[in-house]
């Protein structure tokens, strides 16, 4: 199960509206690199037949089967790193670094990804 904080839900809604992606889910993916670190990506995408759809306070998170185990138990948050510097972060018990990580594809002001997504 993936948890999304209220601040992340609010920003995902804003990003979806700005990207005209209100009808799409937010696809979340992760990959473990050779050094053991985990890299994350997310973007708005259509749901595919074998995807896991996780409802989160009115938004739909979409996870492909290849990423389920690595993302299980993760929390997505939207936090202020420094004055005016807001970012999505992943807090993942499956990540040995045990440090919240800002995903690729999203930066200050919200998720800039639309369409395409990752699998």
ROTINU-459420 format. One record per atom (N, C-alpha, C): residue in three letters; chain; x, y, z. Coordinates in nm, 3 decimals. Layout:
N
<r=ALA&c=A&u=X&v=Y&w=Z>
...
! end
This chain:
119
<r=UNK&c=A&u=0.084&v=-0.118&w=0.000>
<r=UNK&c=A&u=0.000&v=0.000&w=0.000>
<r=UNK&c=A&u=0.088&v=0.124&w=0.000>
<r=UNK&c=A&u=0.048&v=0.223&w=-0.074>
<r=UNK&c=A&u=0.117&v=0.352&w=-0.080>
<r=UNK&c=A&u=0.031&v=0.454&w=-0.009>
<r=UNK&c=A&u=0.094&v=0.539&w=0.071>
<r=UNK&c=A&u=0.025&v=0.645&w=0.142>
<r=UNK&c=A&u=0.063&v=0.779&w=0.080>
<r=UNK&c=A&u=-0.035&v=0.867&w=0.069>
<r=UNK&c=A&u=-0.010&v=1.001&w=0.016>
<r=UNK&c=A&u=-0.057&v=1.101&w=0.121>
<r=UNK&c=A&u=0.031&v=1.192&w=0.160>
<r=UNK&c=A&u=-0.006&v=1.290&w=0.261>
<r=UNK&c=A&u=-0.103&v=1.392&w=0.203>
<r=UNK&c=A&u=-0.180&v=1.461&w=0.289>
<r=UNK&c=A&u=-0.273&v=1.562&w=0.239>
<r=UNK&c=A&u=-0.204&v=1.672&w=0.156>
<r=UNK&c=A&u=-0.084&v=1.714&w=0.194>
<r=UNK&c=A&u=-0.017&v=1.819&w=0.116>
<r=UNK&c=A&u=0.023&v=1.766&w=-0.022>
<r=UNK&c=A&u=0.061&v=1.639&w=-0.032>
<r=UNK&c=A&u=0.094&v=1.580&w=-0.162>
<r=UNK&c=A&u=-0.031&v=1.566&w=-0.248>
<r=UNK&c=A&u=-0.141&v=1.522&w=-0.188>
<r=UNK&c=A&u=-0.267&v=1.509&w=-0.262>
<r=UNK&c=A&u=-0.307&v=1.644&w=-0.321>
<r=UNK&c=A&u=-0.298&v=1.748&w=-0.241>
<r=UNK&c=A&u=-0.336&v=1.882&w=-0.287>
<r=UNK&c=A&u=-0.249&v=1.924&w=-0.406>
<r=UNK&c=A&u=-0.118&v=1.902&w=-0.396>
<r=UNK&c=A&u=-0.029&v=1.944&w=-0.505>
<r=UNK&c=A&u=-0.047&v=1.858&w=-0.629>
<r=UNK&c=A&u=-0.076&v=1.730&w=-0.613>
<r=UNK&c=A&u=-0.102&v=1.643&w=-0.728>
<r=UNK&c=A&u=-0.227&v=1.693&w=-0.801>
<r=UNK&c=A&u=-0.328&v=1.732&w=-0.727>
<r=UNK&c=A&u=-0.450&v=1.787&w=-0.790>
<r=UNK&c=A&u=-0.418&v=1.914&w=-0.868>
<r=UNK&c=A&u=-0.337&v=2.002&w=-0.810>
<r=UNK&c=A&u=-0.297&v=2.126&w=-0.878>
<r=UNK&c=A&u=-0.221&v=2.093&w=-1.006>
<r=UNK&c=A&u=-0.124&v=2.001&w=-0.996>
<r=UNK&c=A&u=-0.044&v=1.964&w=-1.113>
<r=UNK&c=A&u=-0.131&v=1.900&w=-1.221>
<r=UNK&c=A&u=-0.224&v=1.815&w=-1.182>
<r=UNK&c=A&u=-0.313&v=1.752&w=-1.279>
<r=UNK&c=A&u=-0.398&v=1.856&w=-1.351>
<r=UNK&c=A&u=-0.449&v=1.951&w=-1.277>
<r=UNK&c=A&u=-0.531&v=2.056&w=-1.336>
<r=UNK&c=A&u=-0.449&v=2.142&w=-1.432>
<r=UNK&c=A&u=-0.330&v=2.180&w=-1.391>
<r=UNK&c=A&u=-0.243&v=2.264&w=-1.475>
<r=UNK&c=A&u=-0.199&v=2.191&w=-1.602>
<r=UNK&c=A&u=-0.188&v=2.059&w=-1.594>
<r=UNK&c=A&u=-0.144&v=1.977&w=-1.707>
<r=UNK&c=A&u=-0.260&v=1.923&w=-1.789>
<r=UNK&c=A&u=-0.382&v=1.962&w=-1.751>
<r=UNK&c=A&u=-0.503&v=1.909&w=-1.813>
<r=UNK&c=A&u=-0.502&v=1.756&w=-1.811>
<r=UNK&c=A&u=-0.462&v=1.701&w=-1.696>
<r=UNK&c=A&u=-0.452&v=1.556&w=-1.679>
<r=UNK&c=A&u=-0.547&v=1.507&w=-1.571>
<r=UNK&c=A&u=-0.656&v=1.578&w=-1.550>
<r=UNK&c=A&u=-0.750&v=1.544&w=-1.443>
<r=UNK&c=A&u=-0.807&v=1.403&w=-1.456>
<r=UNK&c=A&u=-0.815&v=1.350&w=-1.577>
<r=UNK&c=A&u=-0.874&v=1.218&w=-1.598>
<r=UNK&c=A&u=-0.770&v=1.106&w=-1.594>
<r=UNK&c=A&u=-0.643&v=1.140&w=-1.575>
<r=UNK&c=A&u=-0.536&v=1.041&w=-1.572>
<r=UNK&c=A&u=-0.496&v=1.009&w=-1.430>
<r=UNK&c=A&u=-0.436&v=0.893&w=-1.412>
<r=UNK&c=A&u=-0.379&v=0.858&w=-1.282>
<r=UNK&c=A&u=-0.236&v=0.908&w=-1.274>
<r=UNK&c=A&u=-0.183&v=0.911&w=-1.154>
<r=UNK&c=A&u=-0.043&v=0.948&w=-1.135>
<r=UNK&c=A&u=0.038&v=0.820&w=-1.124>
<r=UNK&c=A&u=0.111&v=0.789&w=-1.231>
<r=UNK&c=A&u=0.193&v=0.667&w=-1.233>
<r=UNK&c=A&u=0.319&v=0.692&w=-1.151>
<r=UNK&c=A&u=0.349&v=0.597&w=-1.063>
<r=UNK&c=A&u=0.467&v=0.604&w=-0.977>
<r=UNK&c=A&u=0.551&v=0.481&w=-1.007>
<r=UNK&c=A&u=0.683&v=0.501&w=-1.025>
<r=UNK&c=A&u=0.772&v=0.390&w=-1.055>
<r=UNK&c=A&u=0.903&v=0.409&w=-0.980>
<r=UNK&c=A&u=0.974&v=0.299&w=-0.961>
<r=UNK&c=A&u=1.103&v=0.303&w=-0.892>
<r=UNK&c=A&u=1.194&v=0.197&w=-0.951>
<r=UNK&c=A&u=1.323&v=0.225&w=-0.944>
<r=UNK&c=A&u=1.423&v=0.131&w=-0.994>
<r=UNK&c=A&u=1.540&v=0.130&w=-0.896>
<r=UNK&c=A&u=1.585&v=0.010&w=-0.861>
<r=UNK&c=A&u=1.702&v=-0.001&w=-0.775>
<r=UNK&c=A&u=1.825&v=-0.005&w=-0.865>
<r=UNK&c=A&u=1.921&v=0.085&w=-0.840>
<r=UNK&c=A&u=2.045&v=0.090&w=-0.916>
<r=UNK&c=A&u=2.145&v=-0.012&w=-0.862>
<r=UNK&c=A&u=2.252&v=-0.032&w=-0.935>
<r=UNK&c=A&u=2.355&v=-0.130&w=-0.897>
<r=UNK&c=A&u=2.414&v=-0.100&w=-0.759>
<r=UNK&c=A&u=2.419&v=0.027&w=-0.721>
<r=UNK&c=A&u=2.476&v=0.063&w=-0.591>
<r=UNK&c=A&u=2.376&v=0.049&w=-0.477>
<r=UNK&c=A&u=2.254&v=0.004&w=-0.510>
<r=UNK&c=A&u=2.151&v=-0.016&w=-0.408>
<r=UNK&c=A&u=2.058&v=0.101&w=-0.389>
<r=UNK&c=A&u=2.092&v=0.217&w=-0.445>
<r=UNK&c=A&u=2.005&v=0.333&w=-0.430>
<r=UNK&c=A&u=1.880&v=0.314&w=-0.515>
<r=UNK&c=A&u=1.774&v=0.383&w=-0.478>
<r=UNK&c=A&u=1.647&v=0.372&w=-0.549>
<r=UNK&c=A&u=1.618&v=0.506&w=-0.617>
<r=UNK&c=A&u=1.585&v=0.499&w=-0.745>
<r=UNK&c=A&u=1.546&v=0.618&w=-0.821>
<r=UNK&c=A&u=1.396&v=0.611&w=-0.847>
<r=UNK&c=A&u=1.330&v=0.725&w=-0.833>
<r=UNK&c=A&u=1.185&v=0.733&w=-0.846>
<r=UNK&c=A&u=1.149&v=0.826&w=-0.961>
<r=UNK&c=A&u=1.038&v=0.795&w=-1.027>
<r=UNK&c=A&u=0.979&v=0.882&w=-1.128>
<r=UNK&c=A&u=0.828&v=0.878&w=-1.111>
<r=UNK&c=A&u=0.763&v=0.983&w=-1.154>
<r=UNK&c=A&u=0.617&v=0.983&w=-1.154>
<r=UNK&c=A&u=0.568&v=1.078&w=-1.262>
<r=UNK&c=A&u=0.452&v=1.047&w=-1.315>
<r=UNK&c=A&u=0.393&v=1.130&w=-1.419>
<r=UNK&c=A&u=0.251&v=1.084&w=-1.445>
<r=UNK&c=A&u=0.171&v=1.169&w=-1.504>
<r=UNK&c=A&u=0.032&v=1.136&w=-1.532>
<r=UNK&c=A&u=0.025&v=1.041&w=-1.650>
<r=UNK&c=A&u=-0.060&v=0.939&w=-1.636>
<r=UNK&c=A&u=-0.066&v=0.834&w=-1.738>
<r=UNK&c=A&u=-0.200&v=0.762&w=-1.729>
<r=UNK&c=A&u=-0.234&v=0.692&w=-1.837>
<r=UNK&c=A&u=-0.355&v=0.610&w=-1.838>
<r=UNK&c=A&u=-0.328&v=0.478&w=-1.765>
<r=UNK&c=A&u=-0.433&v=0.420&w=-1.712>
<r=UNK&c=A&u=-0.424&v=0.293&w=-1.642>
<r=UNK&c=A&u=-0.420&v=0.181&w=-1.746>
<r=UNK&c=A&u=-0.329&v=0.086&w=-1.725>
<r=UNK&c=A&u=-0.318&v=-0.032&w=-1.811>
<r=UNK&c=A&u=-0.382&v=-0.151&w=-1.739>
<r=UNK&c=A&u=-0.410&v=-0.257&w=-1.814>
<r=UNK&c=A&u=-0.485&v=-0.371&w=-1.761>
<r=UNK&c=A&u=-0.427&v=-0.432&w=-1.635>
<r=UNK&c=A&u=-0.296&v=-0.447&w=-1.626>
<r=UNK&c=A&u=-0.238&v=-0.515&w=-1.511>
<r=UNK&c=A&u=-0.187&v=-0.421&w=-1.402>
<r=UNK&c=A&u=-0.216&v=-0.293&w=-1.414>
<r=UNK&c=A&u=-0.173&v=-0.195&w=-1.314>
<r=UNK&c=A&u=-0.249&v=-0.210&w=-1.183>
<r=UNK&c=A&u=-0.181&v=-0.178&w=-1.076>
<r=UNK&c=A&u=-0.245&v=-0.162&w=-0.945>
<r=UNK&c=A&u=-0.287&v=-0.016&w=-0.935>
<r=UNK&c=A&u=-0.412&v=0.008&w=-0.903>
<r=UNK&c=A&u=-0.461&v=0.144&w=-0.884>
<r=UNK&c=A&u=-0.488&v=0.164&w=-0.736>
<r=UNK&c=A&u=-0.421&v=0.262&w=-0.678>
<r=UNK&c=A&u=-0.434&v=0.291&w=-0.536>
<r=UNK&c=A&u=-0.509&v=0.422&w=-0.522>
<r=UNK&c=A&u=-0.635&v=0.419&w=-0.475>
<r=UNK&c=A&u=-0.707&v=0.544&w=-0.453>
<r=UNK&c=A&u=-0.650&v=0.616&w=-0.332>
<r=UNK&c=A&u=-0.632&v=0.746&w=-0.346>
<r=UNK&c=A&u=-0.575&v=0.825&w=-0.237>
<r=UNK&c=A&u=-0.646&v=0.960&w=-0.232>
<r=UNK&c=A&u=-0.751&v=0.966&w=-0.152>
<r=UNK&c=A&u=-0.821&v=1.092&w=-0.129>
<r=UNK&c=A&u=-0.864&v=1.160&w=-0.259>
<r=UNK&c=A&u=-0.923&v=1.081&w=-0.350>
<r=UNK&c=A&u=-0.976&v=1.139&w=-0.473>
<r=UNK&c=A&u=-0.880&v=1.138&w=-0.591>
<r=UNK&c=A&u=-0.757&v=1.097&w=-0.570>
<r=UNK&c=A&u=-0.665&v=1.081&w=-0.683>
<r=UNK&c=A&u=-0.634&v=0.932&w=-0.697>
<r=UNK&c=A&u=-0.586&v=0.893&w=-0.813>
<r=UNK&c=A&u=-0.552&v=0.753&w=-0.836>
<r=UNK&c=A&u=-0.403&v=0.741&w=-0.863>
<r=UNK&c=A&u=-0.334&v=0.665&w=-0.777>
<r=UNK&c=A&u=-0.194&v=0.632&w=-0.803>
<r=UNK&c=A&u=-0.193&v=0.504&w=-0.884>
<r=UNK&c=A&u=-0.106&v=0.499&w=-0.984>
<r=UNK&c=A&u=-0.099&v=0.385&w=-1.074>
<r=UNK&c=A&u=0.041&v=0.325&w=-1.063>
<r=UNK&c=A&u=0.046&v=0.193&w=-1.040>
<r=UNK&c=A&u=0.174&v=0.124&w=-1.024>
<r=UNK&c=A&u=0.172&v=-0.001&w=-1.112>
<r=UNK&c=A&u=0.276&v=-0.016&w=-1.194>
<r=UNK&c=A&u=0.284&v=-0.137&w=-1.276>
<r=UNK&c=A&u=0.332&v=-0.253&w=-1.190>
<r=UNK&c=A&u=0.305&v=-0.378&w=-1.233>
<r=UNK&c=A&u=0.346&v=-0.495&w=-1.154>
<r=UNK&c=A&u=0.497&v=-0.497&w=-1.125>
<r=UNK&c=A&u=0.578&v=-0.448&w=-1.217>
<r=UNK&c=A&u=0.723&v=-0.451&w=-1.199>
<r=UNK&c=A&u=0.772&v=-0.365&w=-1.083>
<r=UNK&c=A&u=0.689&v=-0.271&w=-1.038>
<r=UNK&c=A&u=0.733&v=-0.176&w=-0.934>
<r=UNK&c=A&u=0.661&v=-0.195&w=-0.801>
<r=UNK&c=A&u=0.567&v=-0.286&w=-0.794>
<r=UNK&c=A&u=0.484&v=-0.302&w=-0.673>
<r=UNK&c=A&u=0.565&v=-0.332&w=-0.549>
<r=UNK&c=A&u=0.652&v=-0.431&w=-0.554>
<r=UNK&c=A&u=0.726&v=-0.472&w=-0.435>
<r=UNK&c=A&u=0.814&v=-0.360&w=-0.381>
<r=UNK&c=A&u=0.881&v=-0.290&w=-0.469>
<r=UNK&c=A&u=0.971&v=-0.184&w=-0.426>
<r=UNK&c=A&u=0.897&v=-0.063&w=-0.368>
<r=UNK&c=A&u=0.774&v=-0.043&w=-0.411>
<r=UNK&c=A&u=0.697&v=0.073&w=-0.364>
<r=UNK&c=A&u=0.604&v=0.043&w=-0.247>
<r=UNK&c=A&u=0.591&v=-0.084&w=-0.211>
<r=UNK&c=A&u=0.500&v=-0.122&w=-0.104>
<r=UNK&c=A&u=0.543&v=-0.059&w=0.029>
<r=UNK&c=A&u=0.451&v=0.011&w=0.093>
<r=UNK&c=A&u=0.478&v=0.075&w=0.222>
<r=UNK&c=A&u=0.531&v=0.216&w=0.212>
<r=UNK&c=A&u=0.547&v=0.266&w=0.091>
<r=UNK&c=A&u=0.603&v=0.399&w=0.069>
<r=UNK&c=A&u=0.501&v=0.509&w=0.100>
<r=UNK&c=A&u=0.553&v=0.626&w=0.138>
<r=UNK&c=A&u=0.472&v=0.746&w=0.157>
<r=UNK&c=A&u=0.522&v=0.853&w=0.062>
<r=UNK&c=A&u=0.428&v=0.919&w=-0.006>
<r=UNK&c=A&u=0.461&v=1.034&w=-0.090>
<r=UNK&c=A&u=0.419&v=1.158&w=-0.013>
<r=UNK&c=A&u=0.511&v=1.253&w=0.000>
<r=UNK&c=A&u=0.483&v=1.377&w=0.071>
<r=UNK&c=A&u=0.525&v=1.494&w=-0.018>
<r=UNK&c=A&u=0.477&v=1.611&w=0.016>
<r=UNK&c=A&u=0.513&v=1.735&w=-0.054>
<r=UNK&c=A&u=0.557&v=1.832&w=0.055>
<r=UNK&c=A&u=0.686&v=1.865&w=0.055>
<r=UNK&c=A&u=0.743&v=1.940&w=0.166>
<r=UNK&c=A&u=0.822&v=2.061&w=0.117>
<r=UNK&c=A&u=0.846&v=2.151&w=0.210>
<r=UNK&c=A&u=0.928&v=2.269&w=0.182>
<r=UNK&c=A&u=1.070&v=2.240&w=0.232>
<r=UNK&c=A&u=1.165&v=2.229&w=0.138>
<r=UNK&c=A&u=1.304&v=2.202&w=0.173>
<r=UNK&c=A&u=1.372&v=2.327&w=0.227>
<r=UNK&c=A&u=1.345&v=2.439&w=0.164>
<r=UNK&c=A&u=1.399&v=2.570&w=0.204>
<r=UNK&c=A&u=1.290&v=2.671&w=0.168>
<r=UNK&c=A&u=1.306&v=2.792&w=0.211>
<r=UNK&c=A&u=1.205&v=2.894&w=0.185>
<r=UNK&c=A&u=1.169&v=2.898&w=0.036>
<r=UNK&c=A&u=1.045&v=2.863&w=0.004>
<r=UNK&c=A&u=0.995&v=2.867&w=-0.132>
<r=UNK&c=A&u=1.035&v=2.748&w=-0.218>
<r=UNK&c=A&u=1.108&v=2.652&w=-0.165>
<r=UNK&c=A&u=1.154&v=2.535&w=-0.240>
<r=UNK&c=A&u=1.073&v=2.413&w=-0.197>
<r=UNK&c=A&u=0.962&v=2.389&w=-0.266>
<r=UNK&c=A&u=0.872&v=2.277&w=-0.236>
<r=UNK&c=A&u=0.900&v=2.163&w=-0.331>
<r=UNK&c=A&u=0.895&v=2.039&w=-0.279>
<r=UNK&c=A&u=0.922&v=1.921&w=-0.361>
<r=UNK&c=A&u=0.841&v=1.801&w=-0.311>
<r=UNK&c=A&u=0.811&v=1.711&w=-0.405>
<r=UNK&c=A&u=0.760&v=1.581&w=-0.368>
<r=UNK&c=A&u=0.878&v=1.498&w=-0.318>
<r=UNK&c=A&u=0.852&v=1.418&w=-0.216>
<r=UNK&c=A&u=0.953&v=1.325&w=-0.170>
<r=UNK&c=A&u=0.890&v=1.188&w=-0.150>
<r=UNK&c=A&u=0.973&v=1.084&w=-0.158>
<r=UNK&c=A&u=0.931&v=0.947&w=-0.130>
<r=UNK&c=A&u=0.999&v=0.903&w=-0.003>
<r=UNK&c=A&u=0.921&v=0.853&w=0.090>
<r=UNK&c=A&u=0.974&v=0.794&w=0.213>
<r=UNK&c=A&u=0.942&v=0.646&w=0.202>
<r=UNK&c=A&u=1.047&v=0.565&w=0.182>
<r=UNK&c=A&u=1.026&v=0.427&w=0.144>
<r=UNK&c=A&u=1.103&v=0.332&w=0.236>
<r=UNK&c=A&u=1.033&v=0.245&w=0.307>
<r=UNK&c=A&u=1.101&v=0.148&w=0.395>
<r=UNK&c=A&u=1.183&v=0.046&w=0.317>
<r=UNK&c=A&u=1.161&v=0.035&w=0.186>
<r=UNK&c=A&u=1.236&v=-0.058&w=0.103>
<r=UNK&c=A&u=1.364&v=0.001&w=0.046>
<r=UNK&c=A&u=1.389&v=0.128&w=0.078>
<r=UNK&c=A&u=1.508&v=0.197&w=0.029>
<r=UNK&c=A&u=1.612&v=0.196&w=0.140>
<r=UNK&c=A&u=1.722&v=0.125&w=0.118>
<r=UNK&c=A&u=1.826&v=0.110&w=0.219>
<r=UNK&c=A&u=1.885&v=0.245&w=0.262>
<r=UNK&c=A&u=1.878&v=0.346&w=0.176>
<r=UNK&c=A&u=1.931&v=0.478&w=0.212>
<r=UNK&c=A&u=1.851&v=0.538&w=0.327>
<r=UNK&c=A&u=1.722&v=0.498&w=0.338>
<r=UNK&c=A&u=1.636&v=0.543&w=0.447>
<r=UNK&c=A&u=1.632&v=0.695&w=0.458>
<r=UNK&c=A&u=1.645&v=0.763&w=0.345>
<r=UNK&c=A&u=1.640&v=0.908&w=0.340>
<r=UNK&c=A&u=1.532&v=0.948&w=0.242>
<r=UNK&c=A&u=1.444&v=1.042&w=0.276>
<r=UNK&c=A&u=1.344&v=1.086&w=0.179>
<r=UNK&c=A&u=1.412&v=1.136&w=0.052>
<r=UNK&c=A&u=1.359&v=1.096&w=-0.063>
<r=UNK&c=A&u=1.419&v=1.128&w=-0.191>
<r=UNK&c=A&u=1.319&v=1.203&w=-0.277>
<r=UNK&c=A&u=1.365&v=1.310&w=-0.341>
<r=UNK&c=A&u=1.282&v=1.381&w=-0.438>
<r=UNK&c=A&u=1.289&v=1.306&w=-0.570>
<r=UNK&c=A&u=1.175&v=1.269&w=-0.631>
<r=UNK&c=A&u=1.176&v=1.189&w=-0.752>
<r=UNK&c=A&u=1.221&v=1.268&w=-0.873>
<r=UNK&c=A&u=1.277&v=1.200&w=-0.972>
<r=UNK&c=A&u=1.307&v=1.263&w=-1.100>
<r=UNK&c=A&u=1.176&v=1.293&w=-1.169>
<r=UNK&c=A&u=1.174&v=1.397&w=-1.250>
<r=UNK&c=A&u=1.053&v=1.431&w=-1.324>
<r=UNK&c=A&u=0.963&v=1.526&w=-1.249>
<r=UNK&c=A&u=0.994&v=1.557&w=-1.126>
<r=UNK&c=A&u=0.914&v=1.651&w=-1.049>
<r=UNK&c=A&u=1.009&v=1.744&w=-0.976>
<r=UNK&c=A&u=0.972&v=1.868&w=-0.969>
<r=UNK&c=A&u=1.058&v=1.964&w=-0.902>
<r=UNK&c=A&u=0.975&v=2.067&w=-0.831>
<r=UNK&c=A&u=1.031&v=2.181&w=-0.810>
<r=UNK&c=A&u=0.959&v=2.285&w=-0.739>
<r=UNK&c=A&u=0.832&v=2.320&w=-0.816>
<r=UNK&c=A&u=0.728&v=2.348&w=-0.742>
<r=UNK&c=A&u=0.602&v=2.385&w=-0.803>
<r=UNK&c=A&u=0.516&v=2.267&w=-0.839>
<r=UNK&c=A&u=0.567&v=2.146&w=-0.829>
<r=UNK&c=A&u=0.482&v=2.030&w=-0.853>
<r=UNK&c=A&u=0.533&v=1.944&w=-0.964>
<r=UNK&c=A&u=0.458&v=1.840&w=-0.989>
<r=UNK&c=A&u=0.495&v=1.743&w=-1.090>
<r=UNK&c=A&u=0.480&v=1.805&w=-1.228>
<r=UNK&c=A&u=0.586&v=1.803&w=-1.304>
<r=UNK&c=A&u=0.581&v=1.864&w=-1.437>
<r=UNK&c=A&u=0.558&v=1.759&w=-1.544>
<r=UNK&c=A&u=0.539&v=1.635&w=-1.504>
<r=UNK&c=A&u=0.520&v=1.527&w=-1.601>
<r=UNK&c=A&u=0.375&v=1.526&w=-1.649>
<r=UNK&c=A&u=0.356&v=1.494&w=-1.773>
<r=UNK&c=A&u=0.219&v=1.470&w=-1.821>
<r=UNK&c=A&u=0.225&v=1.369&w=-1.933>
<r=UNK&c=A&u=0.122&v=1.285&w=-1.940>
<r=UNK&c=A&u=0.117&v=1.182&w=-2.041>
<r=UNK&c=A&u=0.233&v=1.085&w=-2.029>
<r=UNK&c=A&u=0.243&v=0.994&w=-2.120>
<r=UNK&c=A&u=0.358&v=0.904&w=-2.129>
<r=UNK&c=A&u=0.380&v=0.817&w=-2.008>
<r=UNK&c=A&u=0.417&v=0.875&w=-1.898>
<r=UNK&c=A&u=0.441&v=0.801&w=-1.775>
<r=UNK&c=A&u=0.559&v=0.708&w=-1.787>
<r=UNK&c=A&u=0.570&v=0.615&w=-1.694>
<r=UNK&c=A&u=0.677&v=0.516&w=-1.694>
<r=UNK&c=A&u=0.619&v=0.381&w=-1.665>
<r=UNK&c=A&u=0.691&v=0.279&w=-1.695>
<r=UNK&c=A&u=0.644&v=0.145&w=-1.662>
<r=UNK&c=A&u=0.755&v=0.060&w=-1.610>
! end
